[in-house]
Every structure is written in C-alpha cells, then in structure tokens.
Amino acid sequence: MSKLVTIFGGSGFVGRYIAQQLAMKGWRVRVAVRRPNEALYVRPYGAVGQVEPVFCNIRNDASVEAVTRGSDAVVNCVGTFERKGKNNFDAVQAEGAERVARIAAAHGVKTLVHLSALGVDRDQQSDYARTKRAGEAGILAHFPSAMILRPSVIFGQEDGFFNRFAGMSRMGPIFPLIGGGTKFQPVYVMDVASAAVAGAEGHASGVYELGGPEAKTLRGWIDVILTEVHRKKPVLNAPMFVGRMMAWSLDLAQSLSFGIAKNGLITRDQVKQLQTDNVVQDGAKTLADLGIIATAPEAVIGSYLWRYRPSGQYDAIRDSAKNLNI
C-alpha cells in the first residue's frame, strides 16, 4: 500500500504544491484544512481518492489526532498574519505547531516537515517571528528529527509578494514604499515544495534556509516589478517612522470597527519585520544541500504579472504597433 501523508494547510499557497508533488510520487495525501468544502480543487492532483481534503482545527488535540492517525509523514504549512482572534499568532504558529509535533510523535509518524520563515532567529521585535521561533522549539522538543524550512518570501502564481506590489503599481502617479532598504531573497514555491518532499520522504532533516539565487533590497525588487509590468513611475521610499504611524492608524481603525475595516495594507508587526533583512545566512543549509537549483524570479514572474500591464496580454502587440510605418 502507498504511504500516507497528512498536510496541515495543504490547500494553501505552498501546501497545494507539496500535495501535487507527493501525489505525483504515489503518496496518498490527506489535506487537513478548516474548510474542506472549499478545498475540493486538490482532488484532481492525483487519481480518484488519492488526494482528499479533510476537516481539521489545528487548535484542537482531538481534531489533529484524527487526521494524523495512520500517517507515515506529516507536513505543517499552517501560518497566520492575525494578531488577534482565535487563530492568532500564538494559537496557530506556536501552540498549533507544538501540537502537531507532539501528536505526530505519539502516533509514530516517521517524518515531519515544518514550514517556518527566514529571519525569525534574528528578528527579536515582531510577534510573528516570536511565535515562529516558539513553534520551531515546540517541533524540535517533540520531534528532534524534523525538517524545518525557513523560506524567504515565496513567489509563484498565487503569491502575495510580486502580485501585491504589481497591483499597487496601477494606483496613482507615484509608488509609495516603506522599508525599501530591507533585503529579500525570494524563493520559488516549486523549490520550497521540492525541499518539503525531500523531508517527507526521509532524505533530509534539520534546519534549512531557503532563498532564491539573488538578494535585493525591496526597492530593487520594485524596480524589477515595474519593468515587468511596463510601468514607469517614481518610487517614494518613506521613512520607517512614517510606516509606524500609518500602521498604527490602520490597526486602530480595524480595532475600532471590530474588524470590519480590515487592515490589508501594513500592520505594526509587519513594520517591525521590515527592520530585519530576509536573506539566507552564511553557513546555513540551503536548497543546494538538497540538490535543488534555485529558480530566479525573473524566469517565472512574467508568466503571471502580465495582467498588471497597461494593456494586459495585449501590451506587446500595442508596443509592436508603434513600429509600424503607416
């Protein structure tokens, strides 16, 4: 019988690619999510019945135990950017991660892969990093042989990095930016998934820092995005104190509106994160140690950022028409 893997958060941005790759390798895949009826799109990743979404609340022992039982491998991709509410930083990233490892160890799961984040060992200010560190500690306390992946910002068709800034490029005459001097080393989602698969199959363990082939400042990546979407506009890099004031105002508006006015721009915790470079450290184990060649963003982002160009998919036709002699 083929092996069984439970992927917590397996319908999310990264989890779905891990599910695809493991299904292609013949694994039976259990995708553990809060709303399985909204994750039915994972079923075609494999043969009939090979990939199934199942209900799980990572905040509940019995729920985690139910989906872990019988698994040969467990992958935890669950994370959050919520400071408050039931699914906050501590509940999901610290307590939830520890719960997954504790129950996986109790049920004799052979391998465990945990998705953390790059720079959490250096960022001593943000709650996001604090709870990610606590999650890593909880994982290793119960499952010392686990693989922990610390990716930089992850890019791919559904990403929240290149897509977000490309969308912002369509607004207004200037491009406002906070934390333009912070360095990022974006890593391709397929490369992250391949690393997770190596861990699930027992080929690697320990902590790996995952980054792409090049690190640039956030301002540098904005220039790449503007070039890709064929837009020219000045970039205004605001001082960090302006970012703090803006984030405080937006967070306050969300609190006073009881969450109705959702702060989807920038939070105070994100401003704190922007004060730490998001790059792979010297001496860390990386994609190369797994035999994976890191994919450059420039080789991929054009395949999905075209929709942010002034004329979308017809931008190239419009440009070529300018050269016609009529």
C-alpha positions as CSV (number, residue, x, y, z in Angstrom):
1,M,0.0,0.0,0.0
2,S,1.2,3.5,-0.8
3,K,2.4,5.8,2.0
4,L,0.1,8.3,3.6
5,V,1.0,12.0,4.3
6,T,-1.1,14.5,6.2
7,I,-0.5,18.1,5.1
8,F,-1.8,20.7,7.5
9,G,-2.8,23.7,5.5
10,G,-2.4,21.6,2.3
11,S,-4.8,23.8,0.3
12,G,-2.8,27.0,0.9
13,F,-0.3,28.6,-1.4
14,V,2.6,26.4,-0.5
15,G,0.7,23.3,0.7
16,R,-1.0,22.7,-2.6
17,Y,2.3,22.4,-4.4
18,I,3.6,20.0,-1.8
19,A,0.4,17.9,-2.2
20,Q,0.8,17.9,-6.0
21,Q,4.4,16.7,-5.9
22,L,3.8,14.0,-3.3
23,A,0.8,12.8,-5.2
24,M,2.9,12.5,-8.4
25,K,5.3,10.3,-6.4
26,G,2.5,8.0,-5.5
27,W,1.7,9.1,-1.9
28,R,-1.9,9.1,-0.6
29,V,-2.4,12.7,0.5
30,R,-4.7,13.9,3.3
31,V,-5.2,17.7,3.1
32,A,-6.1,18.9,6.6
33,V,-7.9,22.2,6.5
34,R,-10.6,24.1,8.4
35,R,-13.0,24.3,5.4
36,P,-12.6,21.1,3.3
37,N,-15.6,22.0,1.1
38,E,-13.6,25.0,-0.1
39,A,-10.5,22.8,-0.9
40,L,-12.1,20.4,-3.3
41,Y,-9.8,21.6,-6.1
42,V,-7.0,19.5,-4.6
43,R,-8.7,16.2,-5.6
44,P,-7.5,16.3,-9.2
45,Y,-3.9,16.4,-8.1
46,G,-3.9,12.6,-8.1
47,A,-6.0,9.6,-9.1
48,V,-9.6,9.2,-7.8
49,G,-9.4,9.1,-4.0
50,Q,-5.6,9.7,-3.8
51,V,-5.9,13.3,-2.6
52,E,-8.7,14.1,-0.1
53,P,-9.4,17.3,1.9
54,V,-10.5,16.6,5.5
55,F,-11.6,18.8,8.3
56,C,-9.0,19.8,11.0
57,N,-8.8,22.5,13.6
58,I,-5.1,22.9,14.5
59,R,-6.1,24.4,17.8
60,N,-7.8,21.1,19.0
61,D,-5.9,18.0,20.1
62,A,-8.7,15.6,19.1
63,S,-9.0,17.2,15.7
64,V,-5.3,17.0,15.0
65,E,-5.1,13.4,16.3
66,A,-7.9,12.3,14.0
67,V,-6.2,13.4,10.8
68,T,-2.7,12.3,12.0
69,R,-3.6,8.7,12.8
70,G,-2.1,6.3,10.3
71,S,0.2,8.8,8.6
72,D,3.7,7.9,7.6
73,A,4.6,11.6,7.2
74,V,3.3,15.0,8.4
75,V,3.8,18.4,6.8
76,N,2.8,21.5,8.7
77,C,2.2,24.5,6.4
78,V,-0.2,26.4,8.7
79,G,0.7,30.1,9.4
80,T,-1.2,33.3,10.0
81,F,-0.8,37.1,9.9
82,E,-3.5,37.6,12.5
83,R,-2.6,39.2,15.8
84,K,-6.0,38.8,17.4
85,G,-8.9,36.4,17.3
86,K,-9.0,32.6,17.9
87,N,-6.5,31.9,15.1
88,N,-3.9,34.4,16.3
89,F,-0.1,34.1,16.1
90,D,0.3,32.2,19.4
91,A,-2.6,29.8,18.8
92,V,-1.6,28.8,15.3
93,Q,2.2,29.3,14.9
94,A,3.4,28.4,18.5
95,E,0.8,26.2,20.1
96,G,-0.5,24.7,16.9
97,A,2.9,23.7,15.7
98,E,3.8,22.1,19.0
99,R,0.5,20.2,19.0
100,V,1.2,18.8,15.5
101,A,4.7,17.6,16.6
102,R,3.5,16.1,19.9
103,I,0.7,14.2,18.4
104,A,2.7,13.1,15.4
105,A,5.4,11.7,17.7
106,A,2.8,9.9,19.8
107,H,1.4,8.2,16.8
108,G,4.7,7.0,15.5
109,V,4.9,9.2,12.4
110,K,8.2,8.6,10.7
111,T,9.0,12.1,9.2
112,L,7.8,15.6,9.9
113,V,8.3,18.8,7.9
114,H,7.5,22.2,9.3
115,L,7.3,25.4,7.3
116,S,8.7,28.3,9.3
117,A,10.1,31.6,8.0
118,L,13.5,33.1,7.2
119,G,15.0,35.5,9.7
120,V,12.9,34.5,12.7
121,D,16.0,33.8,14.7
122,R,17.3,37.3,14.0
123,D,14.0,39.3,14.3
124,Q,13.6,39.9,18.0
125,Q,10.8,42.6,17.7
126,S,7.8,41.2,15.9
127,D,5.2,38.8,17.4
128,Y,5.2,37.0,14.1
129,A,8.9,36.0,14.5
130,R,8.5,35.3,18.2
131,T,5.7,32.8,17.6
132,K,7.5,31.2,14.7
133,R,10.5,30.7,17.0
134,A,8.3,29.2,19.6
135,G,6.8,26.9,17.0
136,E,10.2,25.7,15.9
137,A,11.1,25.0,19.5
138,G,7.9,23.0,20.1
139,I,8.5,21.0,17.0
140,L,12.1,20.0,18.0
141,A,11.1,19.3,21.6
142,H,8.8,16.5,20.5
143,F,10.2,15.6,17.1
144,P,14.0,16.2,17.1
145,S,14.5,14.6,13.7
146,A,12.1,17.0,12.0
147,M,13.0,19.1,9.0
148,I,12.4,22.8,9.5
149,L,12.2,25.0,6.4
150,R,12.8,28.7,6.7
151,P,11.9,30.3,3.3
152,S,12.3,33.9,2.3
153,V,9.3,35.5,0.7
154,I,7.8,32.8,-1.6
155,F,6.9,33.7,-5.2
156,G,4.6,31.9,-7.7
157,Q,1.4,32.4,-9.5
158,E,-0.7,32.9,-6.3
159,D,1.9,34.8,-4.3
160,G,1.3,37.8,-2.1
161,F,4.6,39.5,-2.8
162,F,5.1,40.2,-6.5
163,N,1.3,40.2,-7.1
164,R,0.7,42.7,-4.3
165,F,3.3,45.2,-5.5
166,A,2.4,44.8,-9.1
167,G,-1.2,45.6,-8.2
168,M,0.0,48.7,-6.3
169,S,1.8,49.8,-9.5
170,R,-1.5,50.6,-11.1
171,M,-2.5,53.1,-8.5
172,G,-1.6,56.8,-8.5
173,P,1.3,58.7,-10.1
174,I,3.9,57.6,-7.6
175,F,4.8,54.3,-5.9
176,P,4.9,54.7,-2.1
177,L,7.2,52.3,-0.3
178,I,8.1,51.5,3.3
179,G,11.2,49.6,4.2
180,G,12.8,50.0,0.8
181,G,16.3,49.2,2.1
182,T,15.3,45.8,3.6
183,K,16.8,42.9,1.7
184,F,14.8,40.0,0.4
185,Q,15.8,36.8,-1.4
186,P,12.5,35.5,-3.0
187,V,12.3,31.7,-3.4
188,Y,10.2,29.8,-5.9
189,V,7.2,27.9,-4.5
190,M,8.1,24.8,-6.5
191,D,11.6,24.8,-5.0
192,V,10.1,25.1,-1.5
193,A,7.7,22.2,-2.2
194,S,10.6,20.1,-3.6
195,A,12.5,20.7,-0.3
196,A,9.5,19.7,1.7
197,V,9.1,16.5,-0.3
198,A,12.7,15.6,0.4
199,G,12.0,15.9,4.1
200,A,8.7,14.0,4.0
201,E,10.4,11.1,2.2
202,G,13.1,11.0,4.8
203,H,16.0,12.2,2.7
204,A,16.9,15.2,4.9
205,S,16.3,16.7,8.3
206,G,17.4,19.7,10.3
207,V,17.0,23.4,9.6
208,Y,17.2,24.7,6.0
209,E,17.2,28.4,5.0
210,L,15.6,28.7,1.5
211,G,16.3,31.7,-0.8
212,G,16.5,32.3,-4.5
213,P,19.7,32.9,-6.4
214,E,19.7,36.7,-5.8
215,A,19.1,39.1,-2.9
216,K,18.0,42.6,-3.5
217,T,16.6,45.5,-1.4
218,L,12.8,45.8,-1.5
219,R,13.3,48.9,-3.7
220,G,15.4,46.8,-6.1
221,W,12.6,44.2,-6.4
222,I,10.1,47.1,-7.0
223,D,12.2,48.1,-10.0
224,V,12.1,44.6,-11.3
225,I,8.3,44.6,-10.9
226,L,7.9,47.9,-12.6
227,T,10.0,46.7,-15.6
228,E,7.9,43.5,-15.8
229,V,4.6,45.3,-15.8
230,H,5.8,48.0,-18.3
231,R,5.2,50.9,-16.0
232,K,7.4,53.9,-15.2
233,K,6.8,56.0,-12.1
234,P,8.9,57.5,-9.3
235,V,9.2,55.3,-6.1
236,L,8.8,57.3,-2.9
237,N,10.6,55.4,-0.1
238,A,9.0,56.7,3.1
239,P,11.0,56.8,6.4
240,M,10.3,54.0,8.8
241,F,8.6,56.3,11.4
242,V,6.0,57.2,8.7
243,G,5.4,53.5,8.3
244,R,4.9,53.1,12.0
245,M,2.4,55.9,12.1
246,M,0.5,54.6,9.1
247,A,0.4,51.1,10.5
248,W,-0.8,52.3,13.9
249,S,-3.6,54.3,12.4
250,L,-4.7,51.3,10.2
251,D,-4.6,48.9,13.1
252,L,-6.6,51.3,15.3
253,A,-9.2,51.7,12.5
254,Q,-9.5,47.9,12.4
255,S,-9.9,47.6,16.1
256,L,-12.5,50.4,16.4
257,S,-14.5,48.8,13.6
258,F,-14.4,45.4,15.2
259,G,-12.5,44.0,12.2
260,I,-14.9,45.4,9.6
261,A,-12.3,47.8,8.3
262,K,-9.6,45.2,7.7
263,N,-6.0,46.4,7.6
264,G,-4.8,44.8,4.4
265,L,-2.1,47.4,3.8
266,I,0.5,47.2,6.5
267,T,0.4,46.4,10.2
268,R,2.6,47.4,13.1
269,D,4.0,43.9,13.3
270,Q,4.9,44.0,9.6
271,V,6.7,47.3,10.1
272,K,8.8,45.6,12.8
273,Q,9.6,42.7,10.4
274,L,10.8,45.1,7.8
275,Q,13.6,46.1,10.1
276,T,15.4,42.7,9.6
277,D,16.9,41.6,6.3
278,N,15.2,38.5,4.9
279,V,18.2,36.7,3.4
280,V,20.0,33.3,3.8
281,Q,22.8,33.4,6.4
282,D,26.3,32.3,5.6
283,G,26.9,28.7,6.7
284,A,23.2,27.7,6.7
285,K,22.0,24.6,4.9
286,T,20.2,25.6,1.7
287,L,18.4,24.3,-1.4
288,A,21.8,23.5,-2.8
289,D,22.4,21.0,0.0
290,L,19.2,19.2,-1.1
291,G,20.4,19.1,-4.8
292,I,17.8,21.8,-5.8
293,I,18.9,24.6,-8.1
294,A,17.2,27.8,-7.0
295,T,14.9,29.4,-9.6
296,A,15.3,33.1,-10.4
297,P,12.1,35.2,-10.1
298,E,12.8,36.8,-13.5
299,A,12.4,33.4,-15.1
300,V,8.9,33.0,-13.7
301,I,7.1,36.2,-12.8
302,G,6.4,37.3,-16.3
303,S,4.1,34.3,-16.7
304,Y,1.6,35.8,-14.2
305,L,2.4,39.5,-13.8
306,W,1.4,40.3,-17.4
307,R,-2.2,41.0,-16.2
308,Y,-0.9,44.1,-14.4
309,R,0.5,45.7,-17.6
310,P,-1.4,48.7,-19.0
311,S,-3.0,46.6,-21.8
312,G,-2.6,43.2,-20.1
313,Q,-1.8,40.4,-22.5
314,Y,-2.1,42.8,-25.4
315,D,0.7,45.1,-24.2
316,A,3.3,43.5,-26.5
317,I,1.0,43.9,-29.5
318,R,0.5,47.6,-28.7
319,D,4.2,48.2,-28.4
320,S,4.9,46.4,-31.7
321,A,2.2,48.5,-33.4
322,K,4.2,51.7,-32.6
323,N,6.9,50.5,-35.0
324,L,4.5,50.1,-38.0
325,N,5.1,52.5,-40.9
326,I,1.6,53.7,-42.0
